[in-house]
Amino acid sequence: MGQDGLDQKEQQIEELGQVTLEEGKGHHKIHLLSIIGEVEGHENASGNSKTTKYDHVLPKLAEIEDDESVEGLLILLNTSGGDVDAGLAIAEMIASLSIPSVSLVLGGSHSIGVPLAVASDYSFIVPTGTMMIHPVRMSGMVIGTSQTYEYFDMIQDRILSFVESHSHISYDHLKALMHNTKMLTKDLGTVLVGEQAVREGLIDEVGGIREALRKLHQMIAK
């Protein structure tokens, strides 16, 4: 690869957290997507926050689907959560891709990061990686009417249904973890670390980048 190609690749990583791997051991062209920090939706996050912008990710996923040369997608996750609609939109796009996809949870994949982690065909989490499951929240002032609670329930149902259909955990058990009152002293929810996320059926396997890439190459070769 020439210097221009290296500069372009570095710019892609710096601006979008994305790069295409095509000169590796498996000789497969793999697109790398990193979902880092807060998932940003219609409103811009603080200028000091690390964000993943869904209006950047969605067009790129469409481009990947339309590019016959791209053979697989590797998703690296270290996210605190963020906009629910934006996160679910990205998750639905990932789940609908025709190429094999593998996700790897690194530091954490919290809140809306949970459906993002399970949207791939196969998922990994590092031993120290965490997943936080909690009820849907909304920032800002919310009027406490019955319609508000119905809306929250509808959003929560969308998340629970998506995760159930893309992992090995049941709707009811995931809901119980979401509303757990015994773990977080000032909040509802559950934090799962590494192997716990696998035992609960959220994630397929404990592993790191080596295992994730090996699995993706195997899936492409089939």
Secondary structure by P-SEA (a helix, b strand, c coil): ccaaaaaaaaaaaaccccccccccccccbbbbbbbccccccccccccccccccaaaaaaaaaaaaacccccbbbbbbbcccccaaaaaaaaaaaaacccbbbbbbccccccccccccccccbbbbcccbbbbbbcccccccccccaaaaaaaaaaaaaaaaaaaacccccaaaaaaaaaccccccccccccccaaaaaaaccccccccaaaaaaaaaaaaac
